[in-house]
Amino acid sequence: MVGGPEDIRRLARRVALEAEQVREVAAQVSATRSVSWQSATASAFRDSVTLCVLSLHHTAELLDTAARFLLAHASAVQSVVDALPLVGGAVHHGRRRGGDR
Amino acid sequence: MSDGGLRVRGGVGGTTVGLAALEEASGRLAGSAQDIAASLARTLLVAADPGLAGVAPAVVTAAAAEGALALAVGPAGLAGDAARLVGLVTATAATVSAYRAVDAEVARTVALTQDAVMFVVGSQAPELAVGVLALEALGVDVGGALDRAVWEVPAVADLAGGAEGLVAGLRSDPLTAPLLTPGAAADAEGPGGPRTYEDALAVLADSAAVWGLLDDSGPVHMQREPAGPSGASAPRSLEELVRGQGPLSDPADHPGRIRVVEVPTGTGPVWLVEVSGTQVWDPRTGANPCDVTTDVRAMAQESTALARGVQEALDQAQAESRAGSDGAGSGGTGSGAAGPASAGGPGRDASTEPVMLVGHSLGGIVAAGLASSPAFTARHRVTHVVTAGSPVARMPVPAGVQVLSLEHHQDPVPRLEGAPNPDRSGWVTATRDLDDGRDGTGSEAHGVGEYAATAAAVDRSTDPSLVAWRDGSEAFFHPAEGAQVVVRDYRIARGAP
């Protein structure tokens, strides 16, 4: 089954929304660094949380990229759809010309 | 952590509070991991949507979109994030558990080791006593040698925490077993000896009482004394408070002395109760209750004459304050003006007024004991305790009381219970290492002068636990502007008046 351009744009919006949600999660995860305990264990915890936050932001960018690719795909499909009447008209015109002969 | 030569344990920056915060953070991370897993599931549904299939001219853009989605849900994207968060949650939970397990195991092992060593000491007591006497006869100052030894190897004093082992050892020797009297305290013993450290001390003290030693029974009386010229003032800092313990504990000038300081604040008075340290080192019981007998009985968490006297003194001071009369001998000091110390009157409820109990050595033991006494806390709202060089780790001080314990690494006295003070939000222990290359003694390390220097370091410290303690105790050191601080001194004595 091939989706129409609007279906694909809807998928793109869903993916873009996921990117925003991942950024919100990143902010929540980042807040756990506020543990005030001064110790080697707490420092290691904060370092690990920092790595998680960086990774989450990277994932959000990947989702943004995927959303953009989906929109590009929707545009490409839209172009195909827009071109169909022209192609159909040309084929019909050709057939008529062939029949005339 | 270390701050200005101090090692700080407990309080808001302590391990217990830190582990609880880590646990709480870990719980929030678990929630975040669930959110990412849900996001992964939704994005996978997008990637699997049949509408993404490309038509011939758009097959390249379809492939590009599918590739980008695969990257976003893969190990470098959502799946990896979920795994990382779950891993962090698991590792944090394991770390917290390991911390607690190690703490508990270390405490158990230390207690067993102390008991084992002290069992040997108890079972060899006659031989050891003969050995000590022989050394003394040869001119060896055994006491002095021990005093120097605890400076070099302070952990020796921790062995005193094995009192249960000592009693079991003494019972195992036919020469010493008869000296341990079966009595009320003996009920606390199980087949292997006393069940707790406090039970063991009670057995030892009760056995000594048969010989007229360490006997704290009988009445107590309390009388008002003039607040002496030496140190009879309101402390403005922890250093001044601790330094004041020196003159207060002078057995010649101030036998059995208790000081109650009424500090007026904008919302009513707060009360500083200063208890003298040990003044009499004779185990034979005398009139002065600031003695070894009270040391042992208070460490056994028994009611003592001195503690009863402190309660009477505070009761009387608060009654005088409510009545608005201040008898002869009042050492009024303070902020300049001569206004009444406290607003209110006979109808004031003194049981709600904050009390800080303070003491060096024995004074600290009694302070922590009173803070742990339901009978005392029913009458007085103990909010703060300050101990300096006191073995108080086993005192069941309620969690709501803010305790500050000052200790020195080389001081054997606070080690006598063989256990570290609790690490919790309301109990901060500041330990100073006095080792600067000199040849010191345990007695020097126990001195009030050194503790005043440690208190000064606490006053200056930026450690979060100490800063929080200072903030919470500020009212005791800063009377209301223009109001008069009232210092009342009392003498506590055993026996009838």
Interface residues (C-beta under 8 A of the other chain):
Chain A: M1 V2 G3 G4 D7 I8 L11 R14 V15 E18 Q21 V22 V25 Q28 V29 A31 T32 V35 S36 W37 Q38 S39 T41 A42 F45 S48 V49 L51 C52 S55 L56 H58 T59 L62 L63 T65 A66 R68 F69 L70 A72 H73 S75 A76 V77 S79 V80 A83
Chain B: M1 V12 G13 T15 V17 G18 L19 A21 L22 A25 S26 R28 L29 G31 S32 D35 I36 S39 R42 T43 V46 D49 P50 G51 L52 A53 G54 V55 A56 P57 A58 V60 T61 A62 A64 A65 G67 A68 L69 L71 A72 A76 G77 L78 G80 D81 R84 L85 L88 A91 T92 T95 Y99 P464
